[in-house]
Every structure is written in structure tokens, then in C-alpha cells.
Amino acid sequence: MFLKFKSKKKKKKEKPVAQTLIDFPSERFEANGDVLTLRLATVSDIPGLVATQEAVYNGYAPWVARDFYHELTQEEDRLYLVCVKRDQVIGFIALVRREQVPDLHIANLAVLPVWQGRQVGTYMINTAKAVAWEIGLPMLSLEARRSNTGALALYDRLGFRVQDVIEKYYVDNKEDAISMVQNLEA
């Protein structure tokens, strides 16, 4: 009844948090005819990040909201990017700079199943390569579940090589992880 009297406040654009690894401007790209945006993740993206994982892992989210919140509020060495179409998260990549190795580690990568095979994951991994190059890191690394044959095939096609098998790495089901690296200096 009184809706016409509500003030229309401009919605403040939420700033990303914990994006000290590199200044990343939003970029648009085409994936099989669709125009998508890759941008810094914000705290308001957390429900979409969790939902993406639940879709990928059949209702299970390896990282829950508090995990993403913790990661997004770290002050150093992180870069979280979301791929969106009309503000809906369709994929994301989590990057962590590791000094002891040194490399840029892909800590998490997920694309909604309906968007898989449409170059979204490839674009995000190529972006990770560009970020590593920009900040002077010679290598990318990641782990993938042994059963995730689609992802393993993608990483192989993009130049990653198996470095190790880590037995019983995943807490939820004790599945082995395939550790992969890509040398960017070559």
C-alpha cells in the first residue's frame, strides 16, 4: 500500500574483497555464442559459488559458504574470479599464490554442468596462466579427483602434466587426487 513512498536508494556496487594478488578488471568474452563476463568475486557471490559446486558434485559442496567467506576475506595471495551471465554465476576459479613452490595454484574450479564443454573452463584456466605470467610465477598447479575424467582430460589438453598421485586426498570420500602442473617458462 505504501510502496510508492519508499525511497529508491541506489544500490551500492559491492567491492570485491581480498583481491591483492593482482588488479583484475572485468572482461567480457564469448563462449559458443554467449557473451559472458569474468570478474572479481564478491561476498555476495558466495551463494552462487556454493550452488555451482552443488550442481557439479550432485548436491554436495566441498566448500561451504564459510569456506568461501574465509577465502574471500584473506588479505593476500588470493584471486577469486566468477564467470557470470546476467549476474548468474555459471563458473568460478580460485587462485592462490604459493611462495614455497613457487607457483599459482588453482585451488578450486567449477563450471555448471550445462555450461561445461563450452570453453568456460578453458577461458578461466587461460586467464590463470596470464595472471601467473603477469606476477612472474613460472608454474600453475592443481589437484583433481581421480574420478573426474572430464576435468583431467581438459587439463591434459591445456598442457598440464601429472606430477603425483596423492592417495586418499579428499576428505569426503578418501578419493585419490591427481596432482598436475604446467610449466609456463617453456
Secondary structure, 3 states (H helix, E strand, C coil): CCHHHCCCCCCCCCCCCCCCCCCCCCEEEEECCEEEEEEECCHHHHHHHHHHHHHHCCCCCCCCHHHHHHHHCCCCCEEEEEEEECCEEEEEEEEEEECCCCEEEEEEEEECHHHCCCCHHHHHHHHHHHHHHHCCCCEEEEEEECCCHHHHHHHHHCCCEEEEEECCCCCCCCCCEEEEEEECCC
